[in-house]
Amino acid sequence: MIGKKRKLGKKIDDLQVGESYTATHIIQDKELLLYLGLTNDANPLYIQHDYASQTPYHQPIVPSVMLFGMVSSIVSMHLPGPGSHILQHSIKFPKVVYHNSEVKFTIEITDIDKEDHHVKMTVIGFDVKGDVVIEGELEVCPAYKPKSITASSLENFF
């Protein structure tokens, strides 16, 4: 991988307060089954229609951690992007999300701390009715500018 260019997300100096990113996602049954299989989560509320129909939800719901995973993916892939890492989060899930629902997520930078190399962000997600299904705050470490591997390994030759 030496010499291969890897696209990293925005560095801390490239970010601005108020910068945001919005993504829409339809949560499909196959994604739910993959999540449940990967986590070995056998909660009947997430997949069994006969059980869920007897609850106040009336049908299976999407695990809240799966919704947060979608937020984490937005941070990792879009804002700040590849190379970033969520350090802390405080998230609420005020309304459940059902299978095959569409959720619109928006994350926004609210504060930049260049000294500690952290940014604070808000997240909010809405269902198709416009109801909030996820909201909270994140503390994120954006990508660091990589050091040159060839410069340090060949420094005796320059």
Summary of the structure (lengths in Angstrom):
residues: 158
radius of gyration: 19.5
end to end distance: 22.3
largest distance: 73.2
contacts: 427
relative contact order: 0.22
helix: 28%
strand: 32%
